[in-house]
Every structure is written in C-alpha cells, then in structure tokens.
Amino acid sequence: MGQEQPQAGVTLDAFTGRYAARTAGMTASEIRALFAVASRPEVVSLAGGMPYTSALPLDSVGKLMGDLIATRGAQALQYGSGQGDLRLRELICEVMALEGVVASPDDVVVTVGSQQALDLVTRIFCDPDDVVLAEAPSYVGALGTFASYQAEVRHVAMDADGLQPEALREAIRETGGRAKFLYTIPNFHNPAGVSLSDARRDEVLAICQEAGILVLEDNPYGLLGFDGPPVRAIRARSGTDDVVYLGSFSKTFAPGLRVGWVLAPHAVREKLVLASEASVLCPPQLNQLAVVDYLETQDWQGQVDVFRGIYRERRDAMLDALTQLMPRGTTWTVPTGGFYVWTTLPEGLDAKVMQPRAITARVAYVPGIGFYADGQGRREMRLSYCYPEPDRIREGVRRLAGVVEAELDLLATFGPTAGRSSSAAVQTPAPDMA
Ligand SMILES: Cc1ncc(COP(=O)(O)O)c(C=O)c1O
C-alpha cells in the first residue's frame, strides 16, 4: 500500500501523510502565532523578547563591518572552519571567564545562535522517547527543539530561587535512567524571570553528578544582571565533563548576527562539530569576524552596561505599573536581570482564553501554556519589558489590568473560564500563513 493521498481541497497540506514522524511535535509556538498581531503599531507588545538593538552604536558597527569587507573581504566572505573561527573562540573564553568559567578554545564550538547549539546537543544525545528534564516553565525554543527530536520533557518545579533541588531529585527518581540531561537557564530565566541561587547551583550540580545526568546550562542573559557582578556559572563549579554550557552574543550584542556557542566536554565537542558540519557546514564567517572586531575594537562591556541600564529602567516601569494597576490576586516574579516578568492571574482566570480580549484592548503577552510541554500554565503569562519604552510599558500594563478586571467581572457573573470557549484564541494567522 502506498502513502495515504490527501484529497485536493480537503487538507491545506498536500504532503500530509508523507512527513517523518518527528514533524508531529512541530507546531507553531504561542509566540510565533502572536507575532503578526503583536507587531501592529497600535498594540503595545509585552510579548516578544527582542533585545533593544537601537541602543547599539550603529554607526561604529556599520563602519566596522564596512572595514571588514574592505580589508579582509576575501576571508570574511569565504567558508570557514566547522568549529568556528579560532580567534573568536579565544575571545569567547574571555567572555565566559567573566562568569568564572575556565575553558580552552579547543572545547568551544561556534554555532548559529545558541538555538543551533540546543539543536545540536539534542540531536547527539536524544533518541525518541528519551527524557529531558527542564524547569517548569521553560524556554519555548528549547521545548520546540526537544519536541522535534521526539524527546519527552519532564518539568521540574521552580520558586523564587530557581529550580527546586528536591523536585529535581524527585524527577530523577521518577524517570529512572531515562533522563539524558537537565536543561536549565540559571540566570534571569526565560520566561520565569528568576535566577538559580548561588547555593542551589552547587546542589543542583551535585544531584546531577550523583545521578550521572549531564547539565545543559543555557546562559544567554548572564551578563545582563541589574544588581552587581555576574553569579558564577554552574560550569565554573564543575569538572569539564559534567556540564555543557551554551552562550550567545544575541543579548549582549546583536541577535541578527546569529552567533552563539557551546562549550562541551572534549569528546562531546567532537560530535557537535560533526553534527554542525552536517547541518550548516560552518557558522557564518562574516558574522564571526564582525563579532571578533566588535569585541576587540569597541567598548563592548560598556555597551552591556548601557543595555543593563535600559533594561533596569524598563523592569522598574513594569513592576511599578503592575503594583499600581493589577487587580488583587495577580502575582508576578521580580527579575534582577534579563527581559521577563512571569505573571500569575487570579484564581479562575485563563491567560489563553483572555488573549483575544487583550489583543482587542491593544496589548499583547504570551500565554503561559506555551512554556510547558504538558499543558500546565493556563493562569500564567510572560510579560517582556526589553523592547518597549517605559511609557509604553506603563500603558501596556494599564490596558492589561483593564482586561484582567473585565475577566474578573465575567468570572463573578458567569463562573470559571473553564466553561467558556478558548477557540477564539488569536485568530490572526502565524506570519508564514498570513
Ligand atoms: C533561554 C534562551 N536560550 C536560547 C535562546 C536563543 O538565542 P540565540 O539563538 O539568539 O542565541 C534564547 C532566545 O531568546 C533564550 O531566551
């Protein structure tokens, strides 16, 4: 029997039935589906996690890139090494040293953003049905990657100090030997906005070491703290074989360049290079050399301080507005760095059901459900303060508070949202279907 042939006009996708099984887990994320509406000018978007690239010294970056082409164009526009440019890997080691990591450039692989690093690590470690432990909630892009390799995500509870060690022990016990790694974002968590405390970093590492589980430490925001020097990375506390560390220039410099990296135990590094060559041959040479020049010729740490100042001011604007305007019963985390506030609505409300009404009120957020692999998070939502100016943030929270008030009125009148349809949730199609 051949493949089932869809009838024209019945299905939108003529290839249904021919795709690999792993595509079943690939669905548009909550964020992606929101993109088209959230980027309309009349909508205050507290949804996207876009760095504020307008604060970069764009003239200097432009000159640097022009000079790069003019003086070393043949090299910059050529293929490069699969592992990534050596000078860049040396500089990456200096960047990681700011968080206490001692590493050799030989163990670093440059990737197309840390998103590609997530893909490579999952590809080389996970067979279908393998278990990945991840915080509850977790980064939506990582969940998408895990799903595309048909890995099963087991969430581990967090509190204001990050991952709860006891919950981690419990998850390891329950999943037996099936967990391939613990995926964790210890600093300024996306989406939860919390950080793993200093003491817990050692404990989490010890638990994983004891269980023989690799730690996948994803740290794109570590240098964007508001209150002092960076906390030592988990990788800085371990031997070289316990932790795979992911870093990125997306938040400290520019996401458009798509330059990230992975620091891995030596044997793992070898596999990662092979996997990366199979997927992209080599990371973009032009962008890597641009990052090298930026790090070597610009005050990049001063620029990180500029970003920290901007994001701190926006965080304050969001927290003040939430405190002043949100109806009682709403709670939120207090981030000390990064981009996100994780908000829990009053009992009985559903952030996904509420979303179309928020869009109508011209404010966008990301419903919490997208940050879990198992359907949790209906009362929760992610609010980002990284991109809008403080006044827009205040206006966005004002609109959101009005929507929540109205939901509470509906709740008081008609009972819990469970009985109301959620099918009206954002009807605007994802960008690729628009
Ligand atoms: C926790 C986390 N990991 C990884 C990424 C991917 O970043 P990039 O691929 O731009 O380095 C992001 C982006 O938002 C993130 O928040």
The ligand as an ORCA input file, in Angstrom:
! r2SCAN-3c Opt
* xyz 0 1
  C      16.973     30.910     27.205
  C      17.286     31.115     25.770
  N      18.082     30.245     25.144
  C      18.412     30.387     23.857
  C      17.905     31.443     23.108
  C      18.289     31.529     21.663
  O      19.107     32.619     21.444
  P      20.027     32.786     20.172
  O      19.795     31.641     19.248
  O      19.631     34.087     19.571
  O      21.425     32.794     20.691
  C      17.050     32.373     23.706
  C      16.464     33.477     22.936
  O      15.587     34.175     23.343
  C      16.752     32.202     25.083
  O      15.947     33.062     25.730
*
